[in-house]
Structures are given as structure tokens and as C-alpha cells.
Amino acid sequence: MKHIGLQSLIIDCYVKRVYYNKYFFIRLVAKLAF
């Protein structure tokens, strides 16, 4: 149970990190484009 919780926490952090990086990249492109 504890291991699954830790694994889901790591996955959650990874997903947030990927989403944040994607959002940052989109903002950077938008700043350059406009």
C-alpha cells in the first residue's frame, strides 16, 4: 500500500513536471511568435 502510494506520488510529480515544461515551452513560443 505504502509502495503504491509512493509510486503514484512520483508519477504525479512527473506528470506535473512534464505539464509545466510543456506550458513553459508554449509560453516561450508564444512570446517569440507575437
PQR file of N, CA, C, O and H, with PARSE charges and radii, in Angstrom:
ATOM      1  N   MET A   1       0.837  -1.199   0.000 -0.4000 1.5000
ATOM      2  CA  MET A   1       0.000   0.000   0.000 -0.0000 2.0000
ATOM      3  C   MET A   1       0.878   1.258   0.000  0.5500 1.7000
ATOM      4  O   MET A   1       0.667   2.184  -0.784 -0.5500 1.4000
ATOM      5  N   LYS A   2       1.866   1.264   0.902 -0.4000 1.5000
ATOM      6  CA  LYS A   2       2.770   2.408   1.006 -0.0000 2.0000
ATOM      7  C   LYS A   2       3.588   2.580  -0.282  0.5500 1.7000
ATOM      8  O   LYS A   2       3.810   3.694  -0.755 -0.5500 1.4000
ATOM      9  H   LYS A   2       2.037   0.512   1.539  0.4000 1.0000
ATOM     10  N   HIS A   3       4.026   1.447  -0.831 -0.4000 1.5000
ATOM     11  CA  HIS A   3       4.821   1.477  -2.059 -0.0000 2.0000
ATOM     12  C   HIS A   3       4.005   2.039  -3.229  0.5500 1.7000
ATOM     13  O   HIS A   3       4.506   2.834  -4.024 -0.5500 1.4000
ATOM     14  H   HIS A   3       3.845   0.541  -0.448  0.4000 1.0000
ATOM     15  N   ILE A   4       2.749   1.614  -3.321 -0.4000 1.5000
ATOM     16  CA  ILE A   4       1.852   2.094  -4.380 -0.0000 2.0000
ATOM     17  C   ILE A   4       1.625   3.602  -4.231  0.5500 1.7000
ATOM     18  O   ILE A   4       1.612   4.339  -5.217 -0.5500 1.4000
ATOM     19  H   ILE A   4       2.341   0.968  -2.676  0.4000 1.0000
ATOM     20  N   GLY A   5       1.448   4.047  -2.985 -0.4000 1.5000
ATOM     21  CA  GLY A   5       1.258   5.475  -2.723 -0.0000 2.0000
ATOM     22  C   GLY A   5       2.466   6.290  -3.157  0.5500 1.7000
ATOM     23  O   GLY A   5       2.333   7.357  -3.757 -0.5500 1.4000
ATOM     24  H   GLY A   5       1.459   3.448  -2.185  0.4000 1.0000
ATOM     25  N   LEU A   6       3.656   5.765  -2.842 -0.4000 1.5000
ATOM     26  CA  LEU A   6       4.898   6.439  -3.226 -0.0000 2.0000
ATOM     27  C   LEU A   6       5.036   6.482  -4.747  0.5500 1.7000
ATOM     28  O   LEU A   6       5.424   7.501  -5.317 -0.5500 1.4000
ATOM     29  H   LEU A   6       3.764   4.899  -2.354  0.4000 1.0000
ATOM     30  N   GLN A   7       4.714   5.363  -5.393 -0.4000 1.5000
ATOM     31  CA  GLN A   7       4.806   5.281  -6.849 -0.0000 2.0000
ATOM     32  C   GLN A   7       3.849   6.267  -7.517  0.5500 1.7000
ATOM     33  O   GLN A   7       4.217   6.935  -8.483 -0.5500 1.4000
ATOM     34  H   GLN A   7       4.399   4.535  -4.930  0.4000 1.0000
ATOM     35  N   SER A   8       2.616   6.358  -7.001 -0.4000 1.5000
ATOM     36  CA  SER A   8       1.640   7.285  -7.573 -0.0000 2.0000
ATOM     37  C   SER A   8       2.068   8.734  -7.347  0.5500 1.7000
ATOM     38  O   SER A   8       1.810   9.599  -8.184 -0.5500 1.4000
ATOM     39  H   SER A   8       2.316   5.815  -6.216  0.4000 1.0000
ATOM     40  N   LEU A   9       2.720   8.996  -6.214 -0.4000 1.5000
ATOM     41  CA  LEU A   9       3.231  10.337  -5.917 -0.0000 2.0000
ATOM     42  C   LEU A   9       4.332  10.721  -6.904  0.5500 1.7000
ATOM     43  O   LEU A   9       4.364  11.848  -7.397 -0.5500 1.4000
ATOM     44  H   LEU A   9       2.929   8.293  -5.534  0.4000 1.0000
ATOM     45  N   ILE A  10       5.227   9.786  -7.189 -0.4000 1.5000
ATOM     46  CA  ILE A  10       6.305  10.014  -8.162 -0.0000 2.0000
ATOM     47  C   ILE A  10       5.715  10.256  -9.553  0.5500 1.7000
ATOM     48  O   ILE A  10       6.149  11.163 -10.263 -0.5500 1.4000
ATOM     49  H   ILE A  10       5.201   8.870  -6.789  0.4000 1.0000
ATOM     50  N   ILE A  11       4.732   9.450  -9.939 -0.4000 1.5000
ATOM     51  CA  ILE A  11       4.067   9.612 -11.235 -0.0000 2.0000
ATOM     52  C   ILE A  11       3.380  10.971 -11.309  0.5500 1.7000
ATOM     53  O   ILE A  11       3.460  11.655 -12.329 -0.5500 1.4000
ATOM     54  H   ILE A  11       4.380   8.713  -9.362  0.4000 1.0000
ATOM     55  N   ASP A  12       2.704  11.365 -10.228 -0.4000 1.5000
ATOM     56  CA  ASP A  12       2.014  12.656 -10.158 -0.0000 2.0000
ATOM     57  C   ASP A  12       3.002  13.806 -10.327  0.5500 1.7000
ATOM     58  O   ASP A  12       2.741  14.748 -11.075 -0.5500 1.4000
ATOM     59  H   ASP A  12       2.639  10.809  -9.399  0.4000 1.0000
ATOM     60  N   CYS A  13       4.130  13.728  -9.637 -0.4000 1.5000
ATOM     61  CA  CYS A  13       5.174  14.756  -9.746 -0.0000 2.0000
ATOM     62  C   CYS A  13       5.723  14.814 -11.166  0.5500 1.7000
ATOM     63  O   CYS A  13       5.953  15.897 -11.703 -0.5500 1.4000
ATOM     64  H   CYS A  13       4.343  12.963  -9.029  0.4000 1.0000
ATOM     65  N   TYR A  14       5.932  13.650 -11.772 -0.4000 1.5000
ATOM     66  CA  TYR A  14       6.456  13.570 -13.137 -0.0000 2.0000
ATOM     67  C   TYR A  14       5.485  14.195 -14.131  0.5500 1.7000
ATOM     68  O   TYR A  14       5.888  14.954 -15.012 -0.5500 1.4000
ATOM     69  H   TYR A  14       5.745  12.770 -11.335  0.4000 1.0000
ATOM     70  N   VAL A  15       4.196  13.870 -13.983 -0.4000 1.5000
ATOM     71  CA  VAL A  15       3.164  14.416 -14.873 -0.0000 2.0000
ATOM     72  C   VAL A  15       3.089  15.934 -14.745  0.5500 1.7000
ATOM     73  O   VAL A  15       3.004  16.642 -15.749 -0.5500 1.4000
ATOM     74  H   VAL A  15       3.868  13.253 -13.267  0.4000 1.0000
ATOM     75  N   LYS A  16       3.121  16.435 -13.501 -0.4000 1.5000
ATOM     76  CA  LYS A  16       3.089  17.881 -13.271 -0.0000 2.0000
ATOM     77  C   LYS A  16       4.309  18.560 -13.886  0.5500 1.7000
ATOM     78  O   LYS A  16       4.203  19.644 -14.460 -0.5500 1.4000
ATOM     79  H   LYS A  16       3.190  15.859 -12.686  0.4000 1.0000
ATOM     80  N   ARG A  17       5.457  17.918 -13.763 -0.4000 1.5000
ATOM     81  CA  ARG A  17       6.698  18.455 -14.306 -0.0000 2.0000
ATOM     82  C   ARG A  17       6.640  18.531 -15.837  0.5500 1.7000
ATOM     83  O   ARG A  17       7.016  19.540 -16.434 -0.5500 1.4000
ATOM     84  H   ARG A  17       5.543  17.038 -13.297  0.4000 1.0000
ATOM     85  N   VAL A  18       6.165  17.454 -16.456 -0.4000 1.5000
ATOM     86  CA  VAL A  18       6.026  17.420 -17.917 -0.0000 2.0000
ATOM     87  C   VAL A  18       5.030  18.484 -18.375  0.5500 1.7000
ATOM     88  O   VAL A  18       5.273  19.193 -19.352 -0.5500 1.4000
ATOM     89  H   VAL A  18       5.859  16.635 -15.971  0.4000 1.0000
ATOM     90  N   TYR A  19       3.900  18.587 -17.657 -0.4000 1.5000
ATOM     91  CA  TYR A  19       2.875  19.574 -17.990 -0.0000 2.0000
ATOM     92  C   TYR A  19       3.421  20.989 -17.851  0.5500 1.7000
ATOM     93  O   TYR A  19       3.167  21.839 -18.705 -0.5500 1.4000
ATOM     94  H   TYR A  19       3.703  18.011 -16.864  0.4000 1.0000
ATOM     95  N   TYR A  20       4.165  21.244 -16.787 -0.4000 1.5000
ATOM     96  CA  TYR A  20       4.753  22.563 -16.555 -0.0000 2.0000
ATOM     97  C   TYR A  20       5.759  22.909 -17.653  0.5500 1.7000
ATOM     98  O   TYR A  20       5.772  24.032 -18.158 -0.5500 1.4000
ATOM     99  H   TYR A  20       4.371  20.554 -16.093  0.4000 1.0000
ATOM    100  N   ASN A  21       6.601  21.939 -18.019 -0.4000 1.5000
ATOM    101  CA  ASN A  21       7.589  22.164 -19.078 -0.0000 2.0000
ATOM    102  C   ASN A  21       6.914  22.462 -20.411  0.5500 1.7000
ATOM    103  O   ASN A  21       7.366  23.322 -21.166 -0.5500 1.4000
ATOM    104  H   ASN A  21       6.590  21.027 -17.609  0.4000 1.0000
ATOM    105  N   LYS A  22       5.822  21.741 -20.696 -0.4000 1.5000
ATOM    106  CA  LYS A  22       5.060  21.952 -21.923 -0.0000 2.0000
ATOM    107  C   LYS A  22       4.442  23.347 -21.922  0.5500 1.7000
ATOM    108  O   LYS A  22       4.474  24.048 -22.933 -0.5500 1.4000
ATOM    109  H   LYS A  22       5.454  21.042 -20.082  0.4000 1.0000
ATOM    110  N   TYR A  23       3.882  23.743 -20.789 -0.4000 1.5000
ATOM    111  CA  TYR A  23       3.268  25.058 -20.632 -0.0000 2.0000
ATOM    112  C   TYR A  23       4.309  26.161 -20.800  0.5500 1.7000
ATOM    113  O   TYR A  23       4.054  27.170 -21.457 -0.5500 1.4000
ATOM    114  H   TYR A  23       3.856  23.173 -19.967  0.4000 1.0000
ATOM    115  N   PHE A  24       5.474  25.963 -20.205 -0.4000 1.5000
ATOM    116  CA  PHE A  24       6.570  26.928 -20.316 -0.0000 2.0000
ATOM    117  C   PHE A  24       7.030  27.054 -21.770  0.5500 1.7000
ATOM    118  O   PHE A  24       7.286  28.159 -22.250 -0.5500 1.4000
ATOM    119  H   PHE A  24       5.681  25.143 -19.672  0.4000 1.0000
ATOM    120  N   PHE A  25       7.134  25.925 -22.466 -0.4000 1.5000
ATOM    121  CA  PHE A  25       7.550  25.906 -23.865 -0.0000 2.0000
ATOM    122  C   PHE A  25       6.541  26.641 -24.744  0.5500 1.7000
ATOM    123  O   PHE A  25       6.926  27.409 -25.625 -0.5500 1.4000
ATOM    124  H   PHE A  25       6.927  25.028 -22.076  0.4000 1.0000
ATOM    125  N   ILE A  26       5.245  26.404 -24.505 -0.4000 1.5000
ATOM    126  CA  ILE A  26       4.182  27.086 -25.252 -0.0000 2.0000
ATOM    127  C   ILE A  26       4.250  28.594 -25.018  0.5500 1.7000
ATOM    128  O   ILE A  26       4.094  29.371 -25.959 -0.5500 1.4000
ATOM    129  H   ILE A  26       4.932  25.780 -23.789  0.4000 1.0000
ATOM    130  N   ARG A  27       4.481  29.012 -23.779 -0.4000 1.5000
ATOM    131  CA  ARG A  27       4.615  30.437 -23.453 -0.0000 2.0000
ATOM    132  C   ARG A  27       5.817  31.051 -24.162  0.5500 1.7000
ATOM    133  O   ARG A  27       5.742  32.168 -24.674 -0.5500 1.4000
ATOM    134  H   ARG A  27       4.608  28.381 -23.014  0.4000 1.0000
ATOM    135  N   LEU A  28       6.918  30.318 -24.187 -0.4000 1.5000
ATOM    136  CA  LEU A  28       8.132  30.792 -24.848 -0.0000 2.0000
ATOM    137  C   LEU A  28       7.897  30.972 -26.348  0.5500 1.7000
ATOM    138  O   LEU A  28       8.292  31.985 -26.926 -0.5500 1.4000
ATOM    139  H   LEU A  28       6.979  29.410 -23.771  0.4000 1.0000
ATOM    140  N   VAL A  29       7.258  29.995 -26.969 -0.4000 1.5000
ATOM    141  CA  VAL A  29       6.932  30.062 -28.399 -0.0000 2.0000
ATOM    142  C   VAL A  29       5.987  31.229 -28.676  0.5500 1.7000
ATOM    143  O   VAL A  29       6.165  31.964 -29.647 -0.5500 1.4000
ATOM    144  H   VAL A  29       6.937  29.172 -26.500  0.4000 1.0000
ATOM    145  N   ALA A  30       4.984  31.392 -27.816 -0.4000 1.5000
ATOM    146  CA  ALA A  30       4.026  32.491 -27.976 -0.0000 2.0000
ATOM    147  C   ALA A  30       4.723  33.849 -27.866  0.5500 1.7000
ATOM    148  O   ALA A  30       4.407  34.784 -28.603 -0.5500 1.4000
ATOM    149  H   ALA A  30       4.840  30.795 -27.027  0.4000 1.0000
ATOM    150  N   LYS A  31       5.672  33.941 -26.939 -0.4000 1.5000
ATOM    151  CA  LYS A  31       6.421  35.182 -26.742 -0.0000 2.0000
ATOM    152  C   LYS A  31       7.270  35.500 -27.977  0.5500 1.7000
ATOM    153  O   LYS A  31       7.390  36.660 -28.371 -0.5500 1.4000
ATOM    154  H   LYS A  31       5.928  33.182 -26.340  0.4000 1.0000
ATOM    155  N   LEU A  32       7.847  34.479 -28.576 -0.4000 1.5000
ATOM    156  CA  LEU A  32       8.664  34.673 -29.774 -0.0000 2.0000
ATOM    157  C   LEU A  32       7.803  34.957 -31.007  0.5500 1.7000
ATOM    158  O   LEU A  32       8.178  35.751 -31.870 -0.5500 1.4000
ATOM    159  H   LEU A  32       7.749  33.536 -28.257  0.4000 1.0000
ATOM    160  N   ALA A  33       6.654  34.302 -31.075 -0.4000 1.5000
ATOM    161  CA  ALA A  33       5.773  34.440 -32.240 -0.0000 2.0000
ATOM    162  C   ALA A  33       5.058  35.789 -32.274  0.5500 1.7000
ATOM    163  O   ALA A  33       4.890  36.383 -33.339 -0.5500 1.4000
ATOM    164  H   ALA A  33       6.349  33.657 -30.375  0.4000 1.0000
ATOM    165  N   PHE A  34       4.639  36.266 -31.105 -0.4000 1.5000
ATOM    166  CA  PHE A  34       3.848  37.508 -31.061 -0.0000 2.0000
ATOM    167  C   PHE A  34       4.647  38.660 -30.462  0.5500 1.7000
ATOM    168  O   PHE A  34       4.136  39.774 -30.351 -0.5500 1.4000
ATOM    169  H   PHE A  34       4.775  35.784 -30.239  0.4000 1.0000
TER
END
